Amino acid sequence: MNIRKTLVIEEIVETDEFGVACDPLKRMAALAVLQNPFTDTDADDLSVLFEMGAELGERLAGKIMERLGSAPTGYGKAAIVGTGGAAEHGAALLHPGLGKPVRAAIGGGKALMPSNVKVAAAGAAIDLPLGHKDEAWAFNFIDTMTLCIADAPRANEIVLCVGIAAGTRPRARVGEGPRP
């Protein structure tokens, strides 16, 4: 695996969009910019990406947990595939292998880990979806972290993102599940 660089982004929200104080929400994301071994290739066997996803899930979640400083409540994952690749390359990193090591790092994770994948040029933003790690119907924890890297992904790269949150959306007040 050829990683060009990694980043850790920390965001602490202390007021809502109108300036009303809220319980602090910490969102963190760890990103890896890696070479896509399937650039300009139409391959059916993407299993090498499954293994890379598992390794990166452990590495990136570990970087976040070293810095989070409080109990994780939510998580998510995303990938931006450079224009020489296919969305399925990002999906192969995210789905078969990445979740298990992230769940191990946070000590749980019964709920589906929300995800997002797209193909785009360098500097494109992606919305990394976040959801409660154990309760899929915990609406107050459904959130988003928008991420981008100015020089990535290059056409032959993938930006892999793992996000972990500690807290709910600012002043969340929509409830814990669907209405009867």
C-alpha positions as CSV (number, residue, x, y, z in Angstrom):
1,M,0.0,0.0,0.0
2,N,1.4,3.4,-1.0
3,I,0.1,6.2,1.3
4,R,1.1,9.7,0.2
5,K,-0.1,11.4,3.4
6,T,-2.5,11.2,6.3
7,L,-4.4,14.0,8.1
8,V,-6.4,14.2,11.4
9,I,-9.1,16.8,11.6
10,E,-10.7,17.9,14.9
11,E,-13.8,20.0,15.1
12,I,-15.3,21.2,18.4
13,V,-18.8,22.8,18.2
14,E,-19.8,24.9,21.2
15,T,-22.9,26.8,19.8
16,D,-25.5,26.1,17.2
17,E,-25.8,28.0,13.9
18,F,-27.6,30.8,15.7
19,G,-24.9,31.2,18.4
20,V,-27.0,29.4,21.1
21,A,-24.7,27.5,23.5
22,C,-24.9,23.7,23.4
23,D,-23.1,20.8,24.9
24,P,-19.8,20.5,23.2
25,L,-19.7,18.2,20.2
26,K,-16.4,16.8,19.0
27,R,-16.2,15.5,15.5
28,M,-12.9,14.0,14.3
29,A,-11.8,12.5,11.0
30,A,-8.7,10.7,9.9
31,L,-7.9,10.7,6.2
32,A,-5.4,8.8,4.2
33,V,-4.4,9.6,0.6
34,L,-3.4,6.4,-1.1
35,Q,-2.5,5.2,-4.5
36,N,-5.3,3.4,-6.3
37,P,-3.9,0.1,-7.5
38,F,-6.8,-0.2,-10.0
39,T,-6.4,3.2,-11.7
40,D,-7.5,2.9,-15.4
41,T,-8.2,-0.8,-14.8
42,D,-11.5,-2.6,-15.1
43,A,-11.0,-5.5,-12.7
44,D,-13.5,-7.7,-11.0
45,D,-11.3,-9.0,-8.2
46,L,-10.9,-6.0,-5.8
47,S,-9.9,-8.1,-2.8
48,V,-6.6,-6.3,-2.4
49,L,-8.7,-3.2,-1.5
50,F,-10.6,-5.2,1.1
51,E,-7.3,-5.9,2.9
52,M,-6.2,-2.3,2.6
53,G,-9.5,-1.1,4.0
54,A,-9.1,-3.3,7.1
55,E,-5.5,-2.1,7.7
56,L,-6.5,1.6,7.2
57,G,-9.6,1.2,9.4
58,E,-7.4,0.1,12.2
59,R,-4.8,2.8,11.6
60,L,-7.1,5.7,11.1
61,A,-9.5,4.9,14.0
62,G,-6.4,4.5,16.2
63,K,-5.3,8.0,15.3
64,I,-8.6,9.4,16.3
65,M,-9.0,7.4,19.5
66,E,-5.5,8.6,20.6
67,R,-6.8,12.2,20.5
68,L,-10.6,12.0,21.1
69,G,-10.4,12.4,24.9
70,S,-14.0,11.2,25.5
71,A,-16.3,8.3,24.8
72,P,-17.2,7.9,21.1
73,T,-20.9,8.0,20.3
74,G,-21.0,7.9,16.5
75,Y,-19.1,7.0,13.4
76,G,-19.0,7.0,9.7
77,K,-16.8,6.5,6.6
78,A,-16.3,8.0,3.2
79,A,-14.0,7.8,0.1
80,I,-13.2,10.1,-2.8
81,V,-11.9,8.1,-5.7
82,G,-9.7,10.1,-8.2
83,T,-10.9,10.4,-11.8
84,G,-8.8,7.5,-13.0
85,G,-10.8,5.1,-10.8
86,A,-14.3,3.9,-10.2
87,A,-16.7,4.4,-7.3
88,E,-16.5,0.6,-6.7
89,H,-12.8,1.1,-5.7
90,G,-13.9,3.3,-2.8
91,A,-16.7,0.9,-1.9
92,A,-14.1,-2.0,-1.8
93,L,-12.1,0.0,0.7
94,L,-15.1,0.9,2.9
95,H,-17.3,-2.1,3.1
96,P,-15.8,-5.6,3.5
97,G,-13.0,-5.0,5.9
98,L,-12.9,-1.5,7.3
99,G,-15.7,-1.7,9.9
100,K,-14.5,-4.4,12.1
101,P,-11.2,-2.7,13.2
102,V,-13.1,0.6,13.6
103,R,-15.6,-1.1,15.9
104,A,-12.8,-2.7,17.9
105,A,-11.1,0.7,18.3
106,I,-14.2,2.4,19.7
107,G,-15.3,-0.6,21.8
108,G,-18.7,-1.2,20.2
109,G,-20.6,-0.5,17.1
110,K,-23.9,-2.4,16.8
111,A,-25.4,-0.1,14.2
112,L,-24.6,0.2,10.5
113,M,-21.7,2.5,9.8
114,P,-23.0,5.1,7.4
115,S,-20.9,5.7,4.3
116,N,-20.5,7.8,1.2
117,V,-18.4,7.3,-2.0
118,K,-17.8,9.4,-5.1
119,V,-15.4,9.9,-8.0
120,A,-14.0,13.5,-8.1
121,A,-11.0,15.6,-8.9
122,A,-8.5,17.0,-6.4
123,G,-10.0,19.5,-3.9
124,A,-13.5,18.0,-4.0
125,A,-15.4,17.9,-0.8
126,I,-17.2,14.9,0.5
127,D,-19.9,14.7,3.2
128,L,-18.8,12.1,5.7
129,P,-22.1,10.9,7.3
130,L,-22.1,10.1,11.0
131,G,-24.6,8.0,12.9
132,H,-24.9,6.6,16.5
133,K,-22.5,3.6,16.8
134,D,-25.1,1.4,18.6
135,E,-28.6,2.8,18.0
136,A,-29.6,3.3,14.3
137,W,-32.8,5.2,15.3
138,A,-30.9,7.7,17.5
139,F,-31.9,10.7,15.2
140,N,-30.1,13.2,17.4
141,F,-26.7,11.6,16.4
142,I,-27.3,11.7,12.7
143,D,-24.8,14.3,11.4
144,T,-22.3,15.1,8.7
145,M,-18.7,16.3,8.6
146,T,-17.6,17.9,5.3
147,L,-14.1,17.2,4.3
148,C,-11.7,18.0,1.5
149,I,-8.0,18.1,0.8
150,A,-6.7,20.7,-1.7
151,D,-4.3,18.4,-3.6
152,A,-6.2,15.1,-3.4
153,P,-7.3,12.8,-4.8
154,R,-5.1,13.0,-7.8
155,A,-6.4,10.9,-10.7
156,N,-4.5,7.8,-9.5
157,E,-5.5,8.2,-5.8
158,I,-8.2,7.5,-3.3
159,V,-8.9,9.6,-0.2
160,L,-10.2,7.3,2.6
161,C,-12.0,9.0,5.5
162,V,-13.0,7.6,8.9
163,G,-15.0,9.8,11.2
164,I,-15.8,9.4,14.9
165,A,-18.0,11.8,17.0
166,A,-18.5,12.3,20.7
167,G,-21.9,14.0,21.3
168,T,-25.0,14.8,19.4
169,R,-25.8,17.5,16.8
170,P,-25.8,21.0,18.4
171,R,-29.1,21.4,20.3
172,A,-30.5,18.3,18.7
173,R,-34.2,18.0,19.3
174,V,-35.9,15.8,16.8
175,G,-36.2,12.7,18.9
176,E,-35.0,9.1,19.2
177,G,-37.0,7.3,16.5
178,P,-39.8,7.5,13.9
179,R,-43.2,8.7,14.9
180,P,-45.8,5.9,15.4
